[in-house]
Amino acid sequence: MSPHPAPTAPRPPLRVALAGIGVVGGGVVRLLETNRDLIARRAGRTIEIVAVSARDRHKDRGIDLSRYRWEDDMDALVAADDVDVVVEMIGGADGSALTLARHTLGAGKALVTANKAMIAHHGLDLARLAEETDTPLKYEAAVAGGIPVIKAIREGASANEIARVYGILNGTCNYILTQMERNGASFADALAAAQAEGYAEADPTFDVDGIDAAHKLSILAALCFGTRLDIGAVAADGIRGLIAADIREAEALGHRVRLIGMAERNGDGLYQHVQPCLVPADHPLAYVPGALNAVVTEGNFVGRLFFEGAGAGAGPTASAIVADIIDIARDEYGPAFAMPVDSLDAAPVADAGARIGKHYVRLIVEDRIGVLAEIAAAMRDAEVSIESFIQRGTDEEDGVVIVLVTHAGPARAIHAALAILAGSDHVVSTPMLMPILAL
């Protein structure tokens, strides 16, 4: 045998089509152009954009698209003989994005997407279609932007049994909470600042109500626990009800408020919830500032893994998309959810009310005799044990701020107590309930 094997012929370029040329699409074009030589060396072949498609051909996107073929009909990207990979950056769970995804995989062409809503709602069907056609389905950018958490779970931690996964999955909410924490801002003022900086949309519903984080959590749960995606099983509570007093009281208790998505599987089933929580001030999640994301996984052999980075934006999201394209260029791909779809099981929904823990409860009540006794009676009747009780005035509402910290007990008990108090004429706003996490 010759000691110097004959060199192999260079592989042909991987030809890519982009559907949707917004902020992220522009980032993908810039990244592939700026790092062209480095990417080719790492991918083992050149990666070329051959076609693009978007709603408005004439929009000024700040990049030169004249070198690429423009297709007004996105299905032409799928039908083209010179396209190997379609990158979907249209957005939305259904509609044209889903149609394009199905057509792409059905035609046996690789699909890369940043669309967390589509994956959360239709990921199983798309994964099955990818398996049937032996085609890559890649979605690193759908969760936590530029943080390579999907790859880390699918590959780096694949030998581990994951006990739970949790983290800060929405940068908009984290920016708002950081503004409230650092500047004493109200929720409304912090939201306005987020919108002014471009972190929040004009309609921030998906972010501040926890829907965006719920999509991401459902994807992480499927990867971590080998379960079927079930976005309907993810409970989501957002941060609209927070006031500046909640941030101050949390700090006084040695905690910080964060919107946390948590998934955990036990003998009772799969628990998935997005909600504002009190995080210990010495936990790494308490130090994640601004619009950053962070994800924590706990494996039975690897231990705790902590990932932090930019969860959105043109550069970070483009980085994740192009990383997926490089994997495809190397022929490195496997089942979309780390195991074949038929191997994923349908875990029952865990009883959230049975979860044991301490809770923070904030009430705003009328300043009159008998209110404290009414609160204490509601807690007693629901069998909630109170660890501490704080009463303060507030300039934010017409009333008195009452903060309770409970002893550890079932979540259903504190919900029962609040249901009793909901009928009180003396409670002047919706209570704020947050778990106090023991991490």
TITIKOL-536817 format. One line per field, with one value per residue (C-alpha): chain; residue in three letters; residue number from 0; x, y, z. Coordinates in steps of 0.05 Angstrom, whole numbers, plus 5000, padded with zeros to 4 digits. Layout:
N
chaine <- (A_...)
residu <- (ALA_...)
num <- (NUM_...)
u <- (X_...)
v <- (Y_...)
w <- (Z_...)
***
This chain:
439
chaine <- (A_A_A_A_A_A_A_A_A_A_A_A_A_A_A_A_A_A_A_A_A_A_A_A_A_A_A_A_A_A_A_A_A_A_A_A_A_A_A_A_A_A_A_A_A_A_A_A_A_A_A_A_A_A_A_A_A_A_A_A_A_A_A_A_A_A_A_A_A_A_A_A_A_A_A_A_A_A_A_A_A_A_A_A_A_A_A_A_A_A_A_A_A_A_A_A_A_A_A_A_A_A_A_A_A_A_A_A_A_A_A_A_A_A_A_A_A_A_A_A_A_A_A_A_A_A_A_A_A_A_A_A_A_A_A_A_A_A_A_A_A_A_A_A_A_A_A_A_A_A_A_A_A_A_A_A_A_A_A_A_A_A_A_A_A_A_A_A_A_A_A_A_A_A_A_A_A_A_A_A_A_A_A_A_A_A_A_A_A_A_A_A_A_A_A_A_A_A_A_A_A_A_A_A_A_A_A_A_A_A_A_A_A_A_A_A_A_A_A_A_A_A_A_A_A_A_A_A_A_A_A_A_A_A_A_A_A_A_A_A_A_A_A_A_A_A_A_A_A_A_A_A_A_A_A_A_A_A_A_A_A_A_A_A_A_A_A_A_A_A_A_A_A_A_A_A_A_A_A_A_A_A_A_A_A_A_A_A_A_A_A_A_A_A_A_A_A_A_A_A_A_A_A_A_A_A_A_A_A_A_A_A_A_A_A_A_A_A_A_A_A_A_A_A_A_A_A_A_A_A_A_A_A_A_A_A_A_A_A_A_A_A_A_A_A_A_A_A_A_A_A_A_A_A_A_A_A_A_A_A_A_A_A_A_A_A_A_A_A_A_A_A_A_A_A_A_A_A_A_A_A_A_A_A_A_A_A_A_A_A_A_A_A_A_A_A_A_A_A_A_A_A_A_A_A_A_A_A_A_A_A_A_A_A_A_A_A_A_A_A_A_A_A_A_A_A_A_A_A_A_A_A_A_A_A_A_A_A_A)
residu <- (MET_SER_PRO_HIS_PRO_ALA_PRO_THR_ALA_PRO_ARG_PRO_PRO_LEU_ARG_VAL_ALA_LEU_ALA_GLY_ILE_GLY_VAL_VAL_GLY_GLY_GLY_VAL_VAL_ARG_LEU_LEU_GLU_THR_ASN_ARG_ASP_LEU_ILE_ALA_ARG_ARG_ALA_GLY_ARG_THR_ILE_GLU_ILE_VAL_ALA_VAL_SER_ALA_ARG_ASP_ARG_HIS_LYS_ASP_ARG_GLY_ILE_ASP_LEU_SER_ARG_TYR_ARG_TRP_GLU_ASP_ASP_MET_ASP_ALA_LEU_VAL_ALA_ALA_ASP_ASP_VAL_ASP_VAL_VAL_VAL_GLU_MET_ILE_GLY_GLY_ALA_ASP_GLY_SER_ALA_LEU_THR_LEU_ALA_ARG_HIS_THR_LEU_GLY_ALA_GLY_LYS_ALA_LEU_VAL_THR_ALA_ASN_LYS_ALA_MET_ILE_ALA_HIS_HIS_GLY_LEU_ASP_LEU_ALA_ARG_LEU_ALA_GLU_GLU_THR_ASP_THR_PRO_LEU_LYS_TYR_GLU_ALA_ALA_VAL_ALA_GLY_GLY_ILE_PRO_VAL_ILE_LYS_ALA_ILE_ARG_GLU_GLY_ALA_SER_ALA_ASN_GLU_ILE_ALA_ARG_VAL_TYR_GLY_ILE_LEU_ASN_GLY_THR_CYS_ASN_TYR_ILE_LEU_THR_GLN_MET_GLU_ARG_ASN_GLY_ALA_SER_PHE_ALA_ASP_ALA_LEU_ALA_ALA_ALA_GLN_ALA_GLU_GLY_TYR_ALA_GLU_ALA_ASP_PRO_THR_PHE_ASP_VAL_ASP_GLY_ILE_ASP_ALA_ALA_HIS_LYS_LEU_SER_ILE_LEU_ALA_ALA_LEU_CYS_PHE_GLY_THR_ARG_LEU_ASP_ILE_GLY_ALA_VAL_ALA_ALA_ASP_GLY_ILE_ARG_GLY_LEU_ILE_ALA_ALA_ASP_ILE_ARG_GLU_ALA_GLU_ALA_LEU_GLY_HIS_ARG_VAL_ARG_LEU_ILE_GLY_MET_ALA_GLU_ARG_ASN_GLY_ASP_GLY_LEU_TYR_GLN_HIS_VAL_GLN_PRO_CYS_LEU_VAL_PRO_ALA_ASP_HIS_PRO_LEU_ALA_TYR_VAL_PRO_GLY_ALA_LEU_ASN_ALA_VAL_VAL_THR_GLU_GLY_ASN_PHE_VAL_GLY_ARG_LEU_PHE_PHE_GLU_GLY_ALA_GLY_ALA_GLY_ALA_GLY_PRO_THR_ALA_SER_ALA_ILE_VAL_ALA_ASP_ILE_ILE_ASP_ILE_ALA_ARG_ASP_GLU_TYR_GLY_PRO_ALA_PHE_ALA_MET_PRO_VAL_ASP_SER_LEU_ASP_ALA_ALA_PRO_VAL_ALA_ASP_ALA_GLY_ALA_ARG_ILE_GLY_LYS_HIS_TYR_VAL_ARG_LEU_ILE_VAL_GLU_ASP_ARG_ILE_GLY_VAL_LEU_ALA_GLU_ILE_ALA_ALA_ALA_MET_ARG_ASP_ALA_GLU_VAL_SER_ILE_GLU_SER_PHE_ILE_GLN_ARG_GLY_THR_ASP_GLU_GLU_ASP_GLY_VAL_VAL_ILE_VAL_LEU_VAL_THR_HIS_ALA_GLY_PRO_ALA_ARG_ALA_ILE_HIS_ALA_ALA_LEU_ALA_ILE_LEU_ALA_GLY_SER_ASP_HIS_VAL_VAL_SER_THR_PRO_MET_LEU_MET_PRO_ILE_LEU_ALA_LEU)
num <- (0_1_2_3_4_5_6_7_8_9_10_11_12_13_14_15_16_17_18_19_20_21_22_23_24_25_26_27_28_29_30_31_32_33_34_35_36_37_38_39_40_41_42_43_44_45_46_47_48_49_50_51_52_53_54_55_56_57_58_59_60_61_62_63_64_65_66_67_68_69_70_71_72_73_74_75_76_77_78_79_80_81_82_83_84_85_86_87_88_89_90_91_92_93_94_95_96_97_98_99_100_101_102_103_104_105_106_107_108_109_110_111_112_113_114_115_116_117_118_119_120_121_122_123_124_125_126_127_128_129_130_131_132_133_134_135_136_137_138_139_140_141_142_143_144_145_146_147_148_149_150_151_152_153_154_155_156_157_158_159_160_161_162_163_164_165_166_167_168_169_170_171_172_173_174_175_176_177_178_179_180_181_182_183_184_185_186_187_188_189_190_191_192_193_194_195_196_197_198_199_200_201_202_203_204_205_206_207_208_209_210_211_212_213_214_215_216_217_218_219_220_221_222_223_224_225_226_227_228_229_230_231_232_233_234_235_236_237_238_239_240_241_242_243_244_245_246_247_248_249_250_251_252_253_254_255_256_257_258_259_260_261_262_263_264_265_266_267_268_269_270_271_272_273_274_275_276_277_278_279_280_281_282_283_284_285_286_287_288_289_290_291_292_293_294_295_296_297_298_299_300_301_302_303_304_305_306_307_308_309_310_311_312_313_314_315_316_317_318_319_320_321_322_323_324_325_326_327_328_329_330_331_332_333_334_335_336_337_338_339_340_341_342_343_344_345_346_347_348_349_350_351_352_353_354_355_356_357_358_359_360_361_362_363_364_365_366_367_368_369_370_371_372_373_374_375_376_377_378_379_380_381_382_383_384_385_386_387_388_389_390_391_392_393_394_395_396_397_398_399_400_401_402_403_404_405_406_407_408_409_410_411_412_413_414_415_416_417_418_419_420_421_422_423_424_425_426_427_428_429_430_431_432_433_434_435_436_437_438)
u <- (5000_5026_5046_5017_4944_4920_4886_4811_4776_4749_4676_4627_4601_4540_4487_4441_4376_4350_4276_4263_4315_4302_4351_4372_4375_4420_4464_4470_4492_4544_4571_4578_4613_4658_4682_4678_4748_4747_4678_4701_4760_4717_4661_4709_4676_4653_4584_4549_4485_4452_4381_4340_4266_4227_4163_4193_4246_4260_4268_4335_4367_4436_4467_4481_4435_4446_4495_4441_4382_4316_4255_4187_4157_4190_4170_4218_4274_4252_4244_4311_4363_4419_4394_4416_4395_4336_4343_4274_4273_4201_4174_4106_4082_4040_4027_4081_4138_4107_4088_4160_4188_4144_4159_4233_4238_4189_4234_4294_4329_4359_4322_4353_4306_4306_4231_4218_4142_4140_4186_4146_4079_4099_4169_4147_4114_4174_4222_4184_4185_4260_4270_4228_4270_4336_4343_4374_4327_4368_4343_4399_4379_4308_4329_4374_4400_4475_4484_4498_4453_4416_4482_4507_4446_4439_4513_4556_4509_4476_4502_4470_4403_4380_4346_4320_4332_4317_4338_4326_4297_4273_4320_4265_4239_4308_4324_4260_4275_4346_4320_4272_4328_4381_4340_4279_4236_4164_4145_4115_4177_4223_4182_4184_4260_4263_4221_4265_4327_4295_4292_4215_4164_4109_4063_4106_4054_4094_4153_4124_4068_4119_4096_4163_4198_4146_4162_4236_4223_4181_4238_4290_4245_4237_4312_4329_4278_4264_4191_4144_4136_4073_4068_3998_4027_4072_4041_4062_4057_4091_4118_4063_4039_4107_4116_4180_4163_4170_4241_4259_4228_4262_4329_4315_4303_4370_4340_4330_4269_4279_4230_4249_4228_4236_4224_4232_4211_4195_4151_4090_4103_4134_4130_4138_4126_4149_4139_4173_4212_4257_4327_4380_4427_4488_4462_4493_4425_4420_4481_4454_4442_4404_4380_4424_4397_4422_4406_4423_4421_4435_4460_4471_4545_4565_4533_4510_4523_4513_4506_4501_4501_4462_4393_4374_4401_4428_4498_4484_4425_4463_4520_4474_4443_4510_4536_4477_4495_4567_4543_4503_4564_4602_4544_4538_4466_4421_4349_4323_4306_4366_4328_4279_4209_4180_4228_4201_4148_4086_4099_4038_4031_4057_4011_4039_3998_4037_4104_4133_4168_4168_4130_4132_4063_4050_3983_3959_3902_3860_3888_3834_3824_3812_3849_3909_3863_3827_3893_3915_3849_3853_3923_3901_3840_3884_3936_3991_4045_4073_4148_4150_4101_4118_4073_4094_4062_4071_4068_4051_3980_3924_3935_3984_4035_4033_4088_4085_4138_4111_4143_4154_4088_4047_4034_3959_3953_3977_3933_3874_3889_3892_3827_3795_3825_3801_3731_3753_3732_3795_3846_3854_3897_3915_3964_4034_4055_4127_4161_4225_4272_4321_4375)
v <- (5000_5069_5110_5171_5158_5195_5261_5260_5305_5369_5366_5409_5472_5468_5511_5550_5589_5640_5650_5715_5770_5810_5828_5755_5740_5800_5774_5706_5739_5782_5724_5678_5733_5759_5690_5655_5625_5604_5572_5534_5506_5484_5456_5420_5454_5522_5546_5589_5628_5617_5644_5688_5703_5753_5793_5858_5854_5929_5940_5970_5918_5949_5890_5875_5818_5830_5772_5722_5698_5728_5684_5716_5647_5612_5544_5558_5551_5480_5462_5491_5440_5483_5487_5437_5474_5520_5568_5589_5657_5677_5665_5644_5576_5563_5595_5603_5583_5515_5503_5518_5472_5414_5423_5428_5365_5328_5343_5313_5380_5402_5453_5502_5546_5596_5589_5567_5573_5527_5476_5478_5467_5423_5397_5324_5323_5357_5310_5250_5277_5290_5217_5191_5228_5221_5296_5343_5385_5435_5490_5512_5585_5570_5568_5619_5652_5645_5598_5528_5495_5449_5419_5413_5373_5331_5314_5336_5311_5255_5200_5233_5226_5298_5313_5382_5440_5512_5582_5652_5641_5710_5769_5821_5802_5797_5867_5894_5860_5887_5958_5950_5922_5974_6036_6024_6031_6011_5955_6004_6048_5988_5961_6029_6028_5958_5981_6043_5999_5950_5893_5892_5895_5947_5890_5855_5801_5740_5763_5792_5739_5682_5652_5659_5626_5571_5553_5547_5507_5456_5444_5437_5389_5343_5341_5331_5279_5242_5262_5286_5360_5385_5460_5456_5425_5485_5533_5605_5664_5729_5790_5841_5840_5858_5924_5957_5935_5862_5874_5910_5858_5801_5836_5844_5769_5755_5739_5769_5763_5726_5698_5624_5568_5501_5430_5370_5297_5251_5192_5237_5261_5321_5390_5450_5520_5591_5641_5696_5666_5688_5662_5661_5721_5675_5631_5643_5660_5720_5750_5745_5818_5855_5818_5757_5686_5629_5555_5505_5430_5379_5311_5250_5242_5310_5350_5422_5454_5529_5565_5641_5688_5731_5702_5744_5794_5789_5766_5713_5683_5683_5648_5591_5585_5582_5531_5487_5497_5476_5412_5396_5410_5359_5309_5313_5305_5256_5254_5324_5309_5266_5201_5176_5204_5136_5130_5193_5179_5218_5236_5253_5324_5328_5355_5425_5432_5377_5412_5429_5495_5563_5620_5695_5728_5802_5833_5906_5917_5973_6005_5985_5944_5870_5860_5825_5779_5763_5745_5703_5666_5650_5622_5582_5553_5532_5502_5550_5562_5633_5642_5718_5775_5846_5906_5969_6030_6042_6100_6054_6035_6061_6014_5978_5927_5861_5810_5739_5685_5616_5555_5498_5467_5444_5496_5479_5504_5575_5576_5557_5613_5664_5638_5653_5723_5736_5744_5798_5870_5893_5865_5921_5887_5818_5784_5767_5696_5672_5608_5617_5569_5525_5515)
w <- (5000_4982_5043_5008_4988_4927_4943_4938_4889_4919_4938_4899_4931_4976_4944_4989_4979_5028_5040_5077_5076_5138_5193_5203_5129_5119_5175_5140_5075_5111_5151_5091_5052_5109_5132_5065_5065_5139_5130_5068_5106_5164_5120_5074_5014_4993_5011_4960_4961_4894_4903_4949_4959_4999_4995_4970_4916_4918_4993_5014_5060_5063_5026_4953_4930_4856_4850_4871_4831_4856_4860_4872_4884_4943_4916_4859_4910_4923_4850_4828_4808_4835_4907_4960_5023_5037_5096_5122_5156_5143_5213_5239_5261_5199_5131_5079_5126_5142_5069_5048_5102_5081_5007_5020_5062_5017_4958_4995_5005_5071_5113_5162_5202_5259_5268_5340_5333_5273_5306_5371_5336_5277_5293_5299_5231_5199_5234_5209_5138_5144_5166_5109_5058_5096_5095_5147_5189_5229_5277_5323_5316_5340_5413_5448_5385_5379_5438_5411_5462_5413_5389_5461_5482_5418_5415_5474_5528_5489_5536_5597_5629_5638_5704_5685_5638_5655_5640_5614_5545_5525_5520_5517_5585_5614_5588_5620_5687_5685_5674_5733_5775_5759_5751_5794_5731_5727_5680_5631_5630_5623_5565_5531_5538_5508_5449_5439_5437_5388_5438_5439_5384_5381_5403_5456_5472_5450_5493_5556_5563_5559_5493_5458_5517_5518_5446_5462_5526_5490_5441_5496_5534_5474_5464_5537_5556_5491_5492_5438_5429_5463_5463_5492_5555_5569_5620_5608_5655_5635_5670_5657_5729_5760_5796_5820_5891_5870_5847_5912_5957_5919_5929_6003_6006_5973_5905_5836_5792_5726_5675_5678_5633_5668_5645_5690_5683_5741_5755_5753_5682_5648_5680_5633_5658_5639_5696_5735_5792_5849_5834_5889_5881_5881_5824_5755_5726_5773_5738_5667_5646_5592_5531_5541_5546_5589_5592_5646_5639_5693_5670_5713_5692_5664_5720_5711_5643_5637_5570_5564_5504_5457_5445_5385_5335_5265_5282_5335_5298_5232_5268_5289_5220_5185_5236_5215_5142_5157_5190_5128_5084_5126_5122_5198_5217_5251_5278_5289_5362_5378_5366_5313_5320_5335_5394_5427_5480_5499_5571_5613_5638_5709_5764_5774_5837_5870_5864_5932_5943_5975_5943_5941_5943_5933_5946_5942_5990_6018_6081_6130_6193_6183_6117_6148_6186_6121_6087_6145_6146_6072_6081_6141_6105_6045_6093_6072_6124_6125_6136_6134_6127_6103_6099_6062_6031_5956_5908_5850_5870_5913_5970_6015_5991_6028_6015_6040_6037_6048_6077_6028_6009_5949_5896_5895_5966_5951_5889_5932_5981_5924_5897_5964_5964_5893_5922_5970_5960_5995_5946_5895_5841_5816_5864_5840_5854_5841_5860_5901_5866_5903_5850)
***
